[in-house]
Amino acid sequence: MGGEPLMNFDLIREIVEWLSANPLSVPFICFASTNGTLLDDERMEWFRKYRNILWLGVSYDGSEYLQQINRGAKAGIVNFDYFHDVWPEQGFKLTIAKESLRCLAEVILDSQKKGYKIAASLAQGIDWSDDDAELYLEQLSLLSVAYLADNDLTPINILSRALYEIDNLPEYQHRFCGSGVYMITYDIDGKYYGCHMFSPIVMGEESALEISKIDWMCETIADDDRCKNCLLKSYCPTCMGLNYHFRGEVSKRDFRSCKMILAEAIASCKFQIKVLTTRRNSLIKEDAYYAQAALGAYPLLSELSIRNSISPYVMGKI
């Protein structure tokens, strides 16, 4: 992690070959995220040999222009088919930026038709506008139409996220990751953290938050008082590490993305209900479960609009 990991390929090779010769007594895997630009023929052959020990997750944004803007790497020099062939179960990471909004549906569909698995998420720390959110909703709607027309295409994760508890708000906001509970990050000095986001390499030595300094099991750890009555508080994703890094508390969310999350919720709700109505005879149990949640959310979400609604989205004050 941090910059481009394959710049230190020699260290990666030393670690992986040592692990191969001295297997651990517990399940393990090595993983690195990469923009894919530093893979020559020799390295590709080596990674293929050790693909059961080491997985690479490639960052993917579609067009050469977007790849250059987001990653500093031209798409044309990255062999994405290689990544798909060697690690077929590993999805490509697509970050949605302002520059990619206008062609988002086209980029995602072209990628999926090549057989690539795409996991998309919004870029963090962006000043998203109402115009951005309306364009985002438009692009997600285009994706919905394509998925309903072609059963062989797997809906992008953004459209398939469940809309639970919008019509029945829980007492507490849900946490969106396993930091400090199901996941621990160890640094090279033996100290450990909830995840890498809280470690010195991200936070700096003075701001790093060791796991003993916070009650990770606290059920209200993700509660942001400002979002207490928001309809989307259980749907809206948040990163506790980014919250802590930029706002000083693990629960303090970035309100600049509220309209974008609203666009996701509206698009997902409409899509999941259409799946229910158009594929009634072929629904799997999970589809029906999601559609039921979408039906409960629809009366509330249908009153919201990108331009006129103000976050937090409170029932009765829309």
N, C-alpha and C positions, 0 to 999 in steps of 0.2 A: 504494500500500500504506500501511498505518498509519492507523487510524481509518477514516473513510469518504472515499475518493478523490474522489467527486463533489462534495464540499464545495468543491473547488478546480476546478470545471468550467471556469472561464475559462482557466486555465493549460492544461488538457487540450485545450481547443478550439484555443488558440494553437499548441500543439505539433503536433497532428494536421493542422491546415490548412496549417502550414508544410511538414510532411512530404509532404502531398499535392501541394503546388506545387513541391517540390524533392525528388523521389524519390531514394532512396539507390541505390547500385549493387549492394547486397547484399540478399538477402531480409530483410524485417523485419516485425514486427507490434507494435502497442501493445496492452497488456492491463491491465485493472484489475479487481479484485474489489470487489463492491459489495453492499450489502443491498437495493438497488433502490428506496429510499424517495424519492430526490431526482430522479426522472424525471418531468418534466411533459411535456405534448404537444410543446412546442417542442424540448426536449432529445431526446425519443424520435425525432422527425423528423431531427434532426441526427445522432444515432448511427446511424440507419438509412442515411443518406447515406454515412457513412464506415465502414460495417461491414466493408469489406475491409481497412482499415488498423487499426481499433481494435476489439478484442473486449472484451466485458464478461462476467465470470463472476459469476453471482449466487449468494449464499448462501441456501440453502433448507432449511427444517426441517419443512415440512408444515403443521401446524395453526397457527392464529393464536396460540395460547398458547405453543407451542414457539418460534415465530418471535420473540415478544416476550421470552421467557426468554433465548434464545441470541444474538439479534441486536439486541435493543432496537427491533425494528421489527415492527409488526403485519402479518401476512400479507395481510390484506384490502386494504392500500393499496399492495401491490406487484403489478405486472402481470407475472406469471411467463409468461403466454402470449406477451407481447411478446419476452422474452428467448429463448424457444424458437423463435419465428418468425424473429427476426433472426439469431441464431447457433445454428442447429439442431444443429451438431456439438459445441457447447460444453456439457458436462455441468454440472448444478447441483451445488454443493458442500453436502453434508449432513454435519454434525458430530453424532456420536452422544454425547449427554450423558445423565446420570442421569435427567433429567426425561423424556427421550424413549424410554427403554427399553421401557416398557410398551405403547407403541403403535407401535414401530419398524416391524414388518412391515406394519401397516395404512398408515402414512405412505408407505413406500417403494412398496408396490403401487399405492396410489391415484395416486402421482406417475407411475409407469411407465405406467399405463393411460391417462394423459393424453398420453403420448408423450415425457415428459421423460426425459432421460438423467441418472441419478443416480450420483454418485461419493461413497461414504460412508467415513467414517473416525472412529475414536474420538477424543473430546476428550482433549487432553494435560493432564498435571499433575493428574489426578483421583485421589482415593483410592477406587479401585474395590473393592468388597467381594465376598465369595463369593456373596451374594444377587444382586448386580448381574450377576455372570458367569453364574449359573444362569438368570436371566431373559433375558440376552442369548442364551444357547444356545437357549432356548425360542423366542425370536423368530426367530432364524436358521433354526430347524427349520420354523417356520411358512412362512417364505419359500421354503424348499426344497420343501415340499409344493406350494405355489402354482406354482413354476416347473416342476415335473415334470408338473403338470396342464395347463399352458398353454405350448405351444412358442413362442407369439408374444411371451412376456415374456422379456427378456434378464436372466439372473441378475446380481444385484448384484456389484460387484467383490470384495466380501469373500468370497463363496462361490465365486468363480471363480479365486482365486489358487492357483497351483501349490504342491503339497506336496513339492517336490523335497528330496532329501537328508536327510529325517527318518530313514530307515532306513539311511543311509550318510553319517554326518556328515563334512563337509569339514574340512580342516585349519584353514581360516580362516573367520571369519564374513564373509558378503557385505555389501558396502555397499549401501544402498537408494536412492541418488540419485547424480546426476552432479556434485555439488559439487566445484569445483576441477579437474575433469577434462573433463566435457562442458558445464559451465555455469560462467560467471563473472559476477559482479555488479559493475558500475562505479558508484561514487558520483559526486556532482557535482563533486568535487575531483580526479577522475581516478584515485583509488586504487581498487583492485579486490580482491574477496573471493570466497571459494568460492561463496557464495550470499548472498542478502539477510539471512539469519539471522546472519551473521557481521559485518554492517556496523554502523556507529555508531548508526543509527536504531533498531536492535534491541538491540545489546549495550551501547551507550554508548561514548563516545570512548575511555575507558581500556581497555575490554575487547574492542573490535573486533579481529578476527583477520584481518589482511591475508593474501593468498594466499601470499606469500613466507615466511610464518612457520610453515608446516606442509607436510609432504611428502604431498601429496594423492594421489600415485601409489603410495604404500606399500600393499602388498597386505594388510597387517594393520591398516589404519587403523580398521576397524570392530570389531576384536577387543576384547571385554570378557572379561577372565579369569574373571569370575564365571559367565559363560555358556558357557565353553569346551566342556563336555560336555552342554549342554542339547539335547534332541531338537529343539527349535523354533528353534535359533539361526539357521538359514538362512531360516526362515519368518517370524520375528518382525520387524516393521518397526521402524526406529529413525530418528530425526532427529539428525544429528550436530550441527546448530546448537543444538537444544534441549538435547542432552546437554552441550555445552560451556557453554551459558548457565547451566544450573541445577546442573551437577555438575562443571564445570571441565575435562572431558576429552571429546573428540569421540566416544569409544567407550563412555562410561559410560551405560548404559541406565536407564530408569525402571522399577523392578520392580513398581510399583503396578499396572501394566497386564497383568502376566503371566497372571493368571487369565482376563482378557478375551481375550487372544490364544489361550490354550488353548481357550476356547469357540469362537473362530473356526476353529481348526484342526480340532477335532472335527466341527463342523457342515460345514465344507468337505469333509472326508474322506468323510463319509457321503453328502453330496449328490453328489459327483463319482462315487462308486461306483454310486449309484442311477441316475445318468445313463447309465453304462456298461451296466447291466443292463436298463434299461427302454427305451433308445433304441439298442440294439445295431445295428440295421439302418440307422440314419440318422446315426450318429456321423461328425463330421468329424475330420480327422487330429488337430487340436488337442485335441478332447474326449478322444480315445483316449489321447493323450500324458499329459494331466492325470490321467485315470482310472488309468493305469498307475502313476503316482507315488502316487496315493491308495491303491491296493492295497498298495503297499510300506509305506506309513505306517500302514495300519489296524491291524496286529497290535500296534504300539506305542501308538498313540493310544487303542485300545480298553481299555488297562489304566489309563488316566488318568481321573481324575474331578475335578470342580471342587472338591469339599469335601476330599477326602483327599490329593490330590497337592500336593506342595510344589515350587515353582520354586527353582533351575533343575531342569527335568524330565530327570533322568539315567537312562539305561537301567540296569535292574537295581536301581534305588533308588526305585521308584515307590510 
